[in-house]
Amino acid sequence: MAYMTRLSYILTGPKAGMLFIGFATPNRLLVHGKAEIVFGHPLIATCAGAGFLAGCAVELIWFNCPCYIPPRRKPARRSSVPAGR
């Protein structure tokens, strides 16, 4: 249950930073905020097997320079993959 170890970081220090990369565009979006773990919320019942929700109150959003995002290229077909797949 390694994910529980990481989630415990939210309980001890709720600052969160997330990086979203759009390889097709290319864009980088950075989001900073305060994370929380929510137990007993009605939405939990809509997710099979979920015991809690993780949320983030966003404090700062900004676009970052996309110069280090490599262009997305379609991988070459492997010889082990049958034709038509």
C-alpha positions as CSV (number, residue, x, y, z in Angstrom):
1,M,0.0,0.0,0.0
2,A,2.6,2.5,-1.1
3,Y,-0.2,5.0,-2.1
4,M,-1.2,5.3,1.6
5,T,2.3,6.4,2.4
6,R,2.1,9.2,-0.2
7,L,-1.4,10.2,1.0
8,S,-0.1,10.5,4.5
9,Y,2.1,13.4,3.2
10,I,-1.2,15.3,2.6
11,L,-2.2,14.9,6.3
12,T,1.2,16.2,7.6
13,G,1.8,19.0,5.0
14,P,-1.1,19.6,2.6
15,K,0.7,21.8,0.1
16,A,0.5,20.1,-3.4
17,G,2.1,20.8,-6.7
18,M,0.9,19.2,-10.0
19,L,2.3,19.3,-13.5
20,F,0.0,18.6,-16.5
21,I,1.7,18.1,-19.8
22,G,-0.1,18.4,-23.2
23,F,2.2,16.6,-25.6
24,A,0.0,17.3,-28.6
25,T,-0.1,21.0,-28.2
26,P,2.7,21.2,-26.4
27,N,1.8,23.0,-23.2
28,R,2.8,22.7,-19.5
29,L,0.4,23.7,-16.8
30,L,1.6,24.0,-13.2
31,V,-0.9,24.0,-10.4
32,H,-0.2,24.7,-6.7
33,G,-2.7,24.4,-3.9
34,K,-3.8,22.9,-0.6
35,A,-4.7,19.2,-0.8
36,E,-7.1,17.4,1.5
37,I,-8.4,13.9,2.0
38,V,-12.2,13.6,2.4
39,F,-13.9,10.7,4.0
40,G,-17.7,10.1,4.0
41,H,-18.5,12.2,0.9
42,P,-21.5,11.1,-1.2
43,L,-19.3,10.9,-4.3
44,I,-17.3,8.1,-2.8
45,A,-20.2,5.7,-3.4
46,T,-20.0,6.4,-7.2
47,C,-16.4,5.1,-7.4
48,A,-16.2,1.3,-7.0
49,G,-13.7,0.4,-4.3
50,A,-13.0,4.0,-3.2
51,G,-12.7,4.7,0.5
52,F,-12.0,8.4,0.3
53,L,-11.5,11.3,-2.1
54,A,-8.5,13.5,-2.6
55,G,-9.1,17.1,-3.4
56,C,-7.1,20.3,-4.0
57,A,-8.0,23.9,-3.3
58,V,-6.1,25.6,-6.1
59,E,-4.1,28.7,-5.1
60,L,-2.0,29.3,-8.2
61,I,-2.1,28.2,-11.8
62,W,0.4,29.2,-14.5
63,F,1.6,28.0,-17.9
64,N,5.2,27.1,-18.1
65,C,7.6,27.2,-21.0
66,P,7.0,24.2,-23.3
67,C,10.6,24.3,-24.7
68,Y,11.6,21.0,-22.9
69,I,8.5,19.0,-24.0
70,P,9.7,16.6,-26.7
71,P,7.5,16.5,-29.8
72,R,5.2,13.5,-29.8
73,R,6.1,11.0,-32.5
74,K,4.2,7.9,-33.5
75,P,6.4,4.9,-32.5
76,A,7.6,2.6,-35.3
77,R,5.7,-0.6,-35.8
78,R,7.3,-3.6,-34.1
79,S,7.9,-6.6,-36.2
80,S,6.3,-8.8,-33.5
81,V,2.9,-7.0,-34.0
82,P,0.7,-8.7,-36.6
83,A,-0.5,-6.6,-39.5
84,G,-3.8,-4.8,-39.0
85,R,-3.4,-4.2,-35.3
